[in-house]
Amino acid sequence: MTDTLISDARIVRPSGTVTGGIAIEDGLITGVGPDVVDGHADADETVDAEGMVALPGVVDVHNHMHDDELFPEGIDFASETASAVAGGVTTVVELPTQTPVTDAESFRKKRAACEERAHVDFGLVAGNVENSDIDVESVIAEGTRDFKTFTADPYLADDRTIVELMVAVGEAGGKVRVHCETQGLLDHARAQIDGDDPEVYMDSRPLEAELDAINRMGRFAEYADCPLHVVHVSSGSGAREGARFVSRATVPVTLETCPHYLAFSKDDVAEKGPFLKVNPSLKSPEEVEQLWDAVQDGTIDLIASEHFPTYRENREQGWDDIWEPYAGLPSIETMLEFLVSEGVHTDRLSWPRLHELVCARPAREAGIYPQKGSLAVGSDADIVLLRDEAYTVAADELAYVGGWTPYEGRKWTARVDTVFVGGEAAARDHEVHSQEGDGEFLHRESMP
């Protein structure tokens, strides 16, 4: 007996879109395509999609959602995974923020805390690695394949540490993620700045710092024979730098960017000030356009939110002193609507390309495809229905508890209508129906 039948949906596939239905039973997809409706008329519930687009639930592999030592009361894995599911993100792979997760004990502790609060299924990344004296294999055995390190403060690892980490992780079947900005260049740029206005922050993190670090980390990965994932590429030039290793390296290199680097440039900081403080910093309008080109042509492998939650009052402090608030933007709930409104609906992206960027490729890189990131028979019934609707973005219409969004006032044309997680309606119109503890930990195996 079919539990739920979604009918009259524009189903996005890797090869294109097709109008049809999706049948769900026991939390899994049991049928999909043009002829599904006829064979599942006995479904317990039928949801008429009325021509809305159906995508696999978004898989977000870069977000910061839980840190008891950093985030203020009210911001934790519960509040942030609720915001995620409201925006159509049905699987998250969460990264450490301030509190390191570099051994089996700390990994288990964080997993337990997140399991109690999760609205969606989740994985975890180990980090932030500042020295190589860690037992990589014991951490991998806990259910991760990813280790995060930095070439910049506040979690700067020196070159030898990064190489030693890469060697150990590569041998164990894992992947190293690197925040790529060279600290020496950041130090020099910062020393030239005398001021605390929001606009000076952009100049403190120059483009060249990203380019140099991407180049060096690509060489390190080749030397260490370790797969490399470059997080949050902020520029078209950075994407081109990384592409050299995609084509030439003997080991896999994947490139990630984030919505804010496609939505905003440094020219927007005069208006939005501290509400655009992010690391790496925003770049020129020309770099934004070149980054869009890299997303379109496949140079960028995937898009992730890099979600970082703060309350509005904390971020407001940056108007007086831009060095005061943490860098990072809340973006997990708005990511999909942005990419459809300003990507698909403006012909910058096709539906299949969007499917690859935020569903299929992230799931493959996380080692959870086709359980996640797919609308194939046998996949988890994590599904997003999107409707066409013209509206103005407003923070008070989001599930996010921080009270702000950098997209405030943007005119968009796509709205997340209904989000199914495991076949159950988990959110409608940004109203969350899932509960804390509904999500499960995804034990991700090392790569073959």
C-alpha positions in Angstrom: 0.0 0.0 0.0 1.4 3.4 -1.0 1.5 5.9 1.9 1.7 9.1 -0.2 1.4 9.9 -3.8 2.6 13.3 -5.2 0.8 13.9 -8.5 1.2 16.5 -11.3 4.8 17.5 -10.4 7.5 18.8 -12.7 10.1 16.3 -11.6 13.8 17.4 -11.9 16.1 14.6 -13.1 19.8 14.8 -14.1 18.8 14.8 -17.7 15.9 17.2 -17.6 12.4 17.6 -16.2 9.4 15.4 -16.7 5.8 15.8 -15.5 4.5 12.9 -13.4 4.2 11.6 -9.9 6.2 10.3 -7.0 5.0 7.3 -4.9 6.2 6.9 -1.3 6.1 4.0 1.1 7.8 3.5 4.4 9.8 6.6 3.9 11.2 5.5 0.6 10.5 6.4 -3.0 8.8 3.4 -4.6 7.8 4.9 -8.0 8.6 8.0 -10.0 7.7 9.3 -13.4 4.9 10.0 -15.9 3.0 6.7 -15.3 3.3 6.5 -11.6 -0.1 8.0 -10.8 -2.1 5.3 -12.6 -0.5 2.5 -10.6 -0.9 4.1 -7.2 -4.5 5.2 -7.0 -4.9 3.5 -3.7 -2.5 5.8 -1.9 -3.5 6.7 1.7 -2.8 10.4 0.8 -2.6 12.2 -2.5 -0.8 15.5 -2.8 -1.6 17.5 -5.9 1.5 19.4 -6.8 -0.4 21.4 -9.3 2.6 21.7 -11.6 5.1 22.7 -9.0 8.8 21.6 -9.4 9.9 18.6 -7.4 13.6 18.4 -6.4 15.4 16.0 -4.2 15.8 17.5 -0.7 18.9 19.7 -0.8 22.1 18.2 0.7 24.1 21.0 2.4 27.7 19.9 3.1 29.0 23.1 4.7 27.3 24.7 7.7 28.0 25.7 11.2 25.0 24.8 13.5 26.0 23.7 16.9 28.6 24.9 19.4 27.6 25.1 23.0 30.7 27.1 23.8 30.1 29.7 21.1 26.5 30.2 20.1 24.2 32.1 22.4 21.1 30.7 24.0 18.4 29.8 21.5 20.8 29.0 18.7 21.7 25.3 18.4 21.3 22.2 16.2 17.5 22.3 16.8 16.9 25.9 15.8 19.3 25.7 12.8 18.1 22.3 11.4 14.6 23.7 11.7 15.6 26.6 9.6 17.3 24.2 7.1 14.2 22.1 6.6 12.0 25.2 6.2 14.2 26.1 3.2 14.2 22.7 1.6 17.5 21.4 3.0 16.8 17.9 4.2 20.3 16.6 4.9 23.2 18.6 6.5 26.9 17.8 7.0 27.9 20.1 9.9 31.4 21.5 10.5 33.0 22.6 13.8 33.0 26.3 14.5 35.0 27.2 17.6 35.1 24.0 19.6 37.5 21.4 17.9 36.3 17.9 17.1 39.6 16.1 16.5 39.3 12.8 18.4 36.8 10.0 18.8 35.5 11.1 22.2 34.7 14.7 21.1 33.1 13.3 17.9 30.8 11.0 19.9 29.9 13.8 22.3 28.9 16.1 19.5 27.0 13.4 17.7 25.0 12.7 20.8 24.1 16.3 21.3 23.1 16.8 17.7 21.0 13.5 17.6 18.8 14.9 20.4 18.1 18.1 18.5 18.2 17.2 14.7 15.2 17.9 12.5 16.9 16.3 9.6 19.5 13.6 8.9 23.0 14.8 9.4 26.7 14.0 9.2 29.7 15.6 10.9 33.1 16.8 9.8 36.2 16.5 12.1 38.1 19.7 12.7 39.4 22.3 13.2 42.8 20.6 12.9 45.7 22.8 14.1 48.2 20.0 14.7 48.7 16.6 13.0 49.0 14.6 16.3 45.5 13.1 15.9 44.4 9.5 15.4 42.8 9.9 12.0 41.6 6.2 11.7 39.8 6.3 15.1 37.9 9.4 14.1 37.0 7.9 10.7 35.7 4.9 12.5 33.1 7.1 14.3 31.5 7.8 10.9 33.1 10.7 9.0 35.4 10.9 6.0 36.1 14.6 6.2 38.7 16.7 8.1 38.8 20.5 8.1 41.8 22.6 8.5 42.8 26.3 7.8 45.6 28.2 6.2 44.5 31.3 8.2 43.6 32.4 11.7 41.9 31.7 14.0 42.6 28.0 13.4 45.8 28.4 11.4 47.8 25.2 10.7 51.3 25.4 9.5 52.3 23.8 6.2 54.0 20.8 7.7 50.9 20.1 9.8 48.6 20.3 6.8 50.9 17.9 4.8 51.1 15.4 7.6 47.3 15.6 8.0 46.8 15.0 4.3 49.1 12.0 4.3 47.3 10.4 7.2 43.8 11.2 5.9 44.7 10.1 2.4 46.0 6.7 3.6 42.9 6.2 5.7 40.5 6.9 2.8 39.3 10.3 3.8 39.3 13.8 2.4 40.8 17.1 3.7 38.7 20.3 3.5 40.7 23.5 3.6 39.8 27.1 4.2 42.2 28.7 1.7 43.5 32.2 2.5 47.3 32.7 3.2 47.7 34.3 6.6 50.9 36.2 5.7 49.0 38.1 3.0 46.1 38.7 5.4 48.5 40.1 8.1 50.1 42.5 5.6 46.8 43.7 4.3 45.4 44.2 7.8 48.4 46.2 8.8 47.7 48.8 6.1 44.2 49.5 7.4 43.5 52.2 9.9 39.8 52.2 10.5 36.8 50.2 11.7 34.1 51.0 9.1 32.4 48.0 7.5 33.9 48.8 4.0 37.5 48.4 5.2 36.9 44.8 6.1 36.9 43.8 2.4 40.4 45.1 1.9 41.7 43.1 4.9 41.2 39.8 3.0 42.6 40.4 -0.5 41.9 38.1 -3.4 45.5 37.2 -3.7 45.4 35.4 -0.3 42.8 33.0 -1.7 44.6 32.4 -4.9 47.9 31.6 -3.3 46.4 29.2 -0.7 44.3 27.3 -3.3 47.5 26.9 -5.4 49.5 25.7 -2.5 46.8 23.3 -1.2 46.5 21.8 -4.6 50.2 21.1 -4.7 50.1 19.7 -1.1 47.3 17.4 -2.1 49.2 16.1 -5.1 52.3 15.6 -2.9 50.4 13.8 -0.1 48.1 11.8 -2.4 45.0 13.0 -0.5 41.7 14.1 -1.9 41.1 17.9 -1.4 37.9 19.9 -1.0 38.3 23.6 -1.3 35.6 25.2 0.7 33.8 28.5 0.0 35.6 29.7 -3.1 34.8 33.4 -3.2 35.9 34.5 -6.7 36.0 33.5 -10.3 39.8 33.8 -10.2 39.8 31.3 -7.3 37.7 28.9 -9.2 40.1 29.1 -12.2 43.1 28.5 -9.9 41.4 25.4 -8.4 40.5 24.2 -11.9 44.2 23.7 -12.7 44.2 20.9 -10.1 40.9 19.4 -11.2 42.4 18.8 -14.6 46.0 18.0 -13.7 46.0 16.4 -10.2 46.5 12.7 -9.6 44.0 13.0 -6.7 40.4 14.3 -6.6 40.0 18.0 -6.1 36.5 19.5 -5.6 35.5 23.1 -5.5 32.7 24.6 -3.5 31.2 28.0 -3.5 28.3 29.6 -1.5 25.2 31.7 -2.3 26.5 34.9 -0.9 29.5 34.9 -3.2 27.1 34.8 -6.1 24.6 37.2 -4.7 26.7 40.1 -3.4 29.9 42.0 -4.2 32.1 44.3 -2.1 30.0 47.2 -3.7 27.0 46.1 -1.6 28.8 46.6 1.7 28.2 50.3 1.8 24.5 49.6 2.2 24.5 46.4 4.2 27.6 46.9 6.3 28.3 44.2 8.9 25.4 42.1 7.5 27.8 41.1 4.8 30.9 40.3 6.9 32.1 36.9 5.8 35.4 35.1 5.4 36.8 35.0 2.7 35.4 38.5 2.1 33.2 39.5 -0.8 35.0 40.4 -4.0 34.5 42.7 -7.0 31.4 42.6 -9.2 33.7 41.3 -12.0 34.8 38.4 -9.8 31.1 37.7 -9.0 30.3 37.4 -12.7 33.3 35.2 -13.3 32.2 33.0 -10.4 28.8 32.6 -12.0 30.5 31.5 -15.2 32.4 28.9 -13.2 29.2 27.6 -11.7 27.6 27.4 -15.1 30.4 25.6 -16.9 31.1 23.0 -14.2 34.3 24.4 -12.8 32.5 24.7 -9.4 31.4 21.3 -8.3 28.8 22.1 -5.7 27.2 24.9 -3.8 26.9 24.9 0.0 25.4 27.4 2.4 28.3 28.0 4.8 25.5 28.9 7.2 26.6 30.7 10.4 23.9 31.9 12.8 24.0 35.1 14.9 21.3 37.4 16.3 20.6 40.7 14.7 21.7 42.7 17.8 25.1 40.9 17.7 25.7 41.8 14.1 24.6 45.4 14.5 27.7 46.0 16.6 29.7 46.0 13.3 28.4 49.3 12.2 30.5 50.9 15.0 33.4 48.4 14.8 33.5 46.0 12.0 36.2 43.9 13.7 33.8 43.1 16.6 31.2 40.6 15.3 31.9 37.1 14.1 32.1 36.7 10.3 29.5 34.5 8.7 26.0 34.7 7.3 22.7 32.8 7.9 21.9 31.3 4.5 20.7 27.7 4.8 17.0 28.6 4.6 17.3 31.0 1.7 19.9 29.1 -0.4 17.5 27.2 -2.6 15.1 30.1 -3.2 18.0 32.3 -4.2 19.4 29.8 -6.6 16.1 29.2 -8.3 15.0 32.9 -8.4 18.4 34.4 -9.4 19.8 31.3 -11.1 17.2 29.1 -12.8 14.6 31.8 -13.4 17.2 34.2 -15.0 18.6 31.5 -17.2 21.9 31.4 -15.4 21.3 27.7 -14.4 19.2 24.9 -15.8 17.1 22.7 -13.5 19.5 19.7 -14.1 22.5 21.9 -13.2 20.9 23.0 -10.0 20.1 19.4 -9.2 23.8 18.5 -9.6 25.0 21.5 -7.6 22.9 21.2 -4.5 21.5 17.6 -4.5 23.4 14.9 -6.4 27.0 16.1 -6.2 27.0 17.0 -2.5 25.4 13.7 -1.7 28.1 11.8 -3.7 30.9 13.8 -2.1 29.4 13.0 1.3 29.2 9.3 0.5 25.4 9.2 0.9 24.2 9.0 -2.8 21.7 7.7 -3.9 20.2 7.4 -0.4 20.2 11.2 -0.5 20.2 13.7 -3.4 18.1 11.6 -5.7 14.5 11.0 -6.7 15.2 7.4 -7.8 13.3 4.4 -6.7 14.8 3.2 -3.4 16.0 6.7 -2.3 14.9 8.3 0.9 11.7 10.2 0.2 13.3 13.6 0.9 11.5 15.9 -1.6 11.0 19.6 -2.1 8.1 21.2 -3.9 8.7 24.7 -5.3 6.1 27.1 -6.6 6.5 30.2 -8.7 5.6 33.2 -6.7 6.8 36.8 -6.8 7.6 38.2 -3.3 10.0 40.4 -1.3 12.4 38.6 1.0 11.7 39.4 4.7 13.4 37.9 7.7 10.2 37.9 9.7 8.8 35.3 7.3 11.6 32.8 7.9 11.9 30.1 10.5 15.5 31.3 11.3 15.6 32.7 14.8 18.3 35.3 14.3 16.0 38.0 13.1 17.9 38.9 9.9 18.9 37.9 6.5 21.4 39.5 4.1 18.7 39.1 1.4 16.2 41.4 3.1 14.3 43.3 0.4 15.4 41.1 -2.6 12.7 40.4 -5.1 12.4 36.6 -5.7 10.2 34.4 -7.8 10.5 31.0 -6.3 9.1 29.8 -2.9 9.6 26.5 -1.1 6.1 25.2 -0.8 6.3 21.8 0.9 9.2 19.8 2.2 9.0 16.0 2.8 11.5 14.2 4.9 11.3 10.5 4.9 7.9 10.8 3.3 6.5 13.1 6.0 5.6 16.7 5.4 8.3 18.4 7.6 7.6 22.0 6.5 5.1 24.1 4.6 5.7 27.8 3.6 8.6 28.0 6.0 6.5 26.7 8.9 8.2 23.8 10.4 6.3 20.6 11.3 9.2 18.3 12.1 10.4 17.8 15.7 13.7 17.7 17.5 15.2 14.3 17.3 13.5 13.3 14.0 16.8 13.4 12.2 19.3 10.5 12.4 23.1 10.5 12.2 24.6 9.3 8.9 27.6 7.1 9.5 29.7 7.9 6.4 32.2 5.3 5.4 35.8 6.1 4.2 36.3 6.3 0.5 37.4 3.2 -1.4 
